[in-house]
Amino acid sequence: MMKKNLKEFTDAPAEAIRPLPSRKVRCLQTVHLRENYDYWVEVHKREEHQEDAKESEKEHMEEEEEKGRQRWRP
């Protein structure tokens, strides 16, 4: 068994150590998966935004109704 000493690997100058470039797979299937993922992320964001807007509008309407009730109380 050939074991290298850890010191042999760490003595290299910092300039010589470069991270490997990321590997990107660009086949048709991965492109479609990415597009599909991006599409559903956008759909989810849009739905959340619509729900937040509905809740905000509902709260606003309830506040207006409460103000109206307070004005008409004798």
URSULCOR-V12811 format. One record per residue. N is the residue number from 1. PSI is psi as a letter, one per 40 degrees, with the letter a starting at -180 (none if undefined). BURIAL is + if it has 24 or more other ideal C-beta (glycine too) atoms within 12 Angstrom, else -. Layout:
n:N psi:PSI burial:BURIAL
n:N psi:PSI burial:BURIAL
//
This chain:
n:1 psi:h burial:-
n:2 psi:h burial:-
n:3 psi:h burial:-
n:4 psi:i burial:-
n:5 psi:h burial:-
n:6 psi:d burial:-
n:7 psi:d burial:-
n:8 psi:d burial:-
n:9 psi:d burial:-
n:10 psi:e burial:-
n:11 psi:e burial:-
n:12 psi:i burial:-
n:13 psi:i burial:-
n:14 psi:d burial:-
n:15 psi:d burial:-
n:16 psi:d burial:-
n:17 psi:h burial:-
n:18 psi:h burial:-
n:19 psi:i burial:-
n:20 psi:i burial:-
n:21 psi:i burial:-
n:22 psi:i burial:-
n:23 psi:h burial:-
n:24 psi:h burial:-
n:25 psi:h burial:-
n:26 psi:f burial:-
n:27 psi:i burial:-
n:28 psi:d burial:-
n:29 psi:d burial:-
n:30 psi:d burial:-
n:31 psi:d burial:-
n:32 psi:d burial:-
n:33 psi:d burial:-
n:34 psi:d burial:-
n:35 psi:d burial:-
n:36 psi:d burial:-
n:37 psi:d burial:-
n:38 psi:d burial:-
n:39 psi:d burial:-
n:40 psi:d burial:-
n:41 psi:d burial:-
n:42 psi:d burial:-
n:43 psi:d burial:-
n:44 psi:d burial:-
n:45 psi:d burial:-
n:46 psi:d burial:-
n:47 psi:d burial:-
n:48 psi:d burial:-
n:49 psi:d burial:-
n:50 psi:d burial:-
n:51 psi:d burial:-
n:52 psi:d burial:-
n:53 psi:d burial:-
n:54 psi:d burial:-
n:55 psi:d burial:-
n:56 psi:d burial:-
n:57 psi:d burial:-
n:58 psi:d burial:-
n:59 psi:d burial:-
n:60 psi:d burial:-
n:61 psi:d burial:-
n:62 psi:d burial:-
n:63 psi:d burial:-
n:64 psi:d burial:-
n:65 psi:d burial:-
n:66 psi:d burial:-
n:67 psi:d burial:-
n:68 psi:d burial:-
n:69 psi:d burial:-
n:70 psi:d burial:-
n:71 psi:d burial:-
n:72 psi:e burial:-
n:73 psi:h burial:-
n:74 psi:none burial:-
//
